[in-house]
Amino acid sequence: MRNVVVISTGGTIASRWQGDGYAAEAAGSEVLAAGAVPDGVDVRVVDLFTVNSSRITTGHQLRLLHTVHDVLADPSVDGVVVTHGTDTLEESAFLVDLFHDDPRPVVFTGAQKPLDAEDGDAPGNLYDALLTASSGRGIGAVIAFAGQVFAARGTVKKHTLDAHAFGDPDGLPLGRVEFGRVSWGRRRPRPAALPLPPAEAVHPRVDIIAHHSDGDSVLLDAALAAGARGVVLAGTGAGNATPSIVDSVRRAVADGVLVVVGTRVAAGTVAPLYTGGGAVDLVAAGAELAGTLRPAQARIAVLASLLAAVGPDGSLPATGPADVLRRVLRAEPQALPASELYLADGVGH
């Protein structure tokens, strides 16, 4: 018998009709009862919180992170499943993955249809997640959804309503659930985990600023004035902005703010190709490039770097947040690339 712990956090998979819309309200035991449990798997449920995932905060995510570690302190546990709303699932999964140092998997899943839907996807997704959690090893935190298993890093919500909601725009799935078993593909080794931050760690502000036509530095400057210790710039194209934004980035970096340049484009890597406010100038101003991380996960990379670089007493060790961030951004993803085209001529390396 394999022992799996399900940590319930709310989301659509726990949602019911409220008269004018859906909201998360069901307990984890109710979600579990909606479908079948794989043979040979024993399940225990932990009700951590019940929220729509658009309301998830760093506080929620740190509670989840420490709960995962507490659950895995029991050697009889073979794996963990986290039921989570799909809006921010990719963020929580990546955060847990960055701090995960255990061969036993943490499998995130959710649903696109509410718990009481007659044709809902919750039972199938939860069944697949339980299979993955009971059989996978050395895969870190993953996302099991619609019959596929994806590495947390690089996986995003790609469709608002479709059942096949998640995918890695630049990488292949780690596995597929077929005929009651998980078939695993090839994958790269996982990078070393970051040191676990204290449960009571201060939550640093990290903002995402999107560039667009007519874009200027007003929103970036406002984020910095509000106390942001990290900023992700979702640039156009391969990570481009304007000279005025470059100037603001230079001042921010000089003040110790972590700045990462991503892209609002759905797939492909960020690359230093253009001047005139482009990624060439942003890197020269001290920004780091996000690689193939989309902006929401690039923000988690910054957040995790700030959390990991602060000791339990609040001090900064020799390895500061900027060093941690570079390590996180330059780590190779587990998922093999779906295409080598964006690596042509070594751009972005």
N, C-alpha and C positions, 0 to 999 in steps of 0.2 A: 504493500500500500504506500502510495506517494502522498506526502502531506503538503498542501498548498494553502497559503493564507491569502484571502481576498481582502484588500483594503478598499473600502468604499468611500468615495469623495463627492458623489452627486453626479451632475451632468444629465444629458438627455437620457442616458441609460437608466436613470433613476427618476425620470420625470413623468408627471401625470398632468392631465388637463385641469386648469384652475378656473375655467369659466371664460377667460379672455386670453388665454395663452398657456403655455407649458412652463412648469417650474420643477426643479429637483425637490423631491420630498420622500422618496422610498428609501427604506433601510436596505443595507447590503443583503440581508437575508431574503428580502422580497425580490431583489434583483436575481439572486442566485436561484430562487424557487421558480423563476419564469422559464427556466430551461433545464436541460439534462446536464449531469456531471459525468465526465468520462469514467469508464470502468477503472477501478484500481486507484482512484484519486479520492482522498479525504480532504474536506474543505473546512476551514475555520474562517469566520468573517470578523473583521475589525471595522466598525463604523467610525471613521475618523472625523468627517464633516460632510455636510450635504448642501452643496451650493451649485448654482449655474456657473460653469467654468469661466464665463466672461468676467466673473467677480473674483477670480483667484488672485491672491496677493503673494508677495514674497513670504509673508508670515505663514500662509497656508502651505506653501511649497517647502519651507523649512520644517514644519510639523510633519509633512509627508516624508521628507528625506530622513528624519530621525526615527520615524515610526518604522520605515523599511529596515533601517539598521537595527532597531530594537527587535523586530520580528526575526531577523536573520541571526540574531544572537543565540537563538534556539537551534541547536544542531539537528534536531529532528525535522525541521522545515526544509522541504526540497525546492521551494520556489515561491514567488510572490506574484499575485495579480493585483493591479490597481485599476479599478473602474473609475473613469474620469470623463468629464465633459470634453467634447471634441474641439471646442473653440481654442483652448490653450493647452491641450494634451501634449502637443509637440514641445512646448516649453518645459512643462513639469517633467516629462520623460527625459529630456536632454539634461536637465539639472540633476536628476537622480543618477543618470548615467555617468556624469562627470565625477561624481563622488563615490561610485560603486566599485568596491574592491572585494568581490566575492564571486566564486564560480557559479553560484546559484542565480538564476535569472530573475529579473523584475519585468513583468509583462504588463504593459498598459493597453487597455482596450476601452471601448465605449460603444455608442450607438448613434445612428443618424435618425432613428425613429424612437418615439417615447416608449416607455415600458408597457403601456396598455395598448399599443398598436397591434392589430391582429396579424399584420404581415411584418412585424418588427424584426430588426436585425440583432437585437440584444442577445437572445439565446445563443445564436450561432457564434457571435463574436466572443462571448464569454466562454463557451465550450472550447473554441480554438485557443483562447488565452490560457485556459486551464491545462490543455494538452501541452502547450508550449512551456509553461512554467514547470510542469512535472517532468519534462524530458530534456529541455535545453540545458547546456552547460557552457560557461565561458563566453556568453553572448552579451553580458551586461544588461542594460535596460533596453527593451525593444517594444515595438508597437505591433500588436496582432489585430488585424482588421480585414474583414471581407476575404478571409482565406489566405492572406499573405502576412509574413512576418518581416518587419523592417527594423533596421538599426535605428535607435533613437536619433543619433546624429545624422542630420541631413534630411530627415523625414518631415514633411509638412502636410497640413490639411490642404488638399488640392481642389476640393469641390465643396460647395456649401451644403448641398443636399443629397448628392448621389451616395449610394451605399459603399462604393469604392472611394472612400473619402480621403485616404492617405496614400502618399507615395513619396519617393525620393526622386526629385527631378534630375539628379545627376548620378544616381546609384541604383544598383539592382537589389531586389529583396534578398534577405538572408535565407528565407525559407518559405515554403508553402504548406498549408494544411490540406491534405488530400486523403480521403478514405480512412479517416480516423487516426491519422498519424502525421507528424511533421517531417517533411523532406527538406533537408538542409543543403544549401549551396556552398560554394567556396566563399571565404571571407578573410579579411586581413586581421592580424592580432589587434586586440584593444590596447590603447595607450594606458599608462599607469594612472590610477585614480588620484584626484586631488585630496588633500587632507580635509576631513570632515569639519565644518565650522561649528562653533558652539550653538546650542539650541537657542540661546538668548542673544545671538549675534545681532548687531545693529543692521537694519535693512538699508543699504545705500540706494540712493535714487539713480536709476539708469533709464534714459529716455531714448526713443527712436524718433528721428527727424527725417521726413521724406523730402527729397529735392524734386522740383518740377519746373516747368517753364514759368518764368517770372519769379523763381525762387530767390530768396536772399537769406541773410543770416539772422533775421529777426527771431524766428522760432528757436534756432540753436542758441542764440544769446539769452533768450528767455529761459530755456532749460538750464543753462549754466547759472543764471541769476537765481533760479529756484533751488539751487544746491545740488544739481546733478554731479555725481562722481564718475559717471560714465555716459557716453553718448554713442549711439549707432546712427550713422548717416546712411539712409537708404538712397544711394545716388542713382542717377540715370545711367543707362548703358552698363559699361563695365566698371562703374564706380566713379561717376563724374559729378562735379558741382560747379561752383563759380569762384572767382578770385576772392570775393568778399567772404564766402564761407571758408575758404582756405585760411584767410586771416584770423577768423574766429577760432578755427581749429588750432592754429598755432598758439594763440593765447591760452586756449583751454589746456593743451598739452603742457605748456609751461607752468600752469597752475596745478599740475598733477592729475588732471582729468584723463581718463582712458577714452580714446576715440577710435572707433572701428568704422571702416567704410564697407558697406554692403551694396546691394543693388536691388532696385524694385523690379527687375526683370525676373521671370519665373524660373529660369534655369541658366546654368553656366557660372563660371568663376569670375570674380572681380580681378581686374588686371591693370597694372600701371602702363597705360598706352598713351594717354593724352595729357597735355599741359593746359594752360588757360583755365585753371580751376579743376582740372581732371585729376585722376588718381595719382599721376606722377607728382603733382603739386601737393596733394593731400598727404602722400607718404613723406614727402620732404618736410611737411609741417609737423610730422610726428604721429600721424594716424597709422593704425594697423589695417591690413586688408582682411576681409572676412572669408576669403576663398569662396567655397560653394555654400557656406552657411547663409540661409535667408535671414532677413533682419531680425525676426523674433528670436531665432536661436542664436544669432550673433549677440543679441542683448543678454541672453542667458549666459553666454561665454564671458561677457564682461562682468555680469553679476557674480557668477561663480568665482571669477578671478579675484574680485574684491573681497568676497567672503572667505576664500581659501587663504588669502594672504594676510589675514588678521589673526593673531594668536588669541588664545582663550582670555588673556588679560588685556586684549585690545591693542597690543603692540604690533608693530610691523617687523617681521623677521627680515633676514638678509635678502631673501627672495621676495621682492615686492610685487604688487599687483600687475605691473607692466610685464614683468618677466613671466609670471604665471599665465597672463593672457596670451603672450606670444607662443608659449608651449601649447596652450589649448587650441589656438587657431591653426598651428602648423602640424598638429597631429593628423595622421592619416585616418580617414574614416574606415570603419569595418567593411562597409558595403563596397563591392567592386564597382568601378565606374560603368555607367550605362553607355557611355560614349567617350572615346579618347579625343574627339574633335576639339574640345575646349582646351586641351593641353598642347595643342599644336605649337611647335617652336619653343616650348617651355614657358609660354606666357603665364604669368602669375606665380611662378615658382621662385 
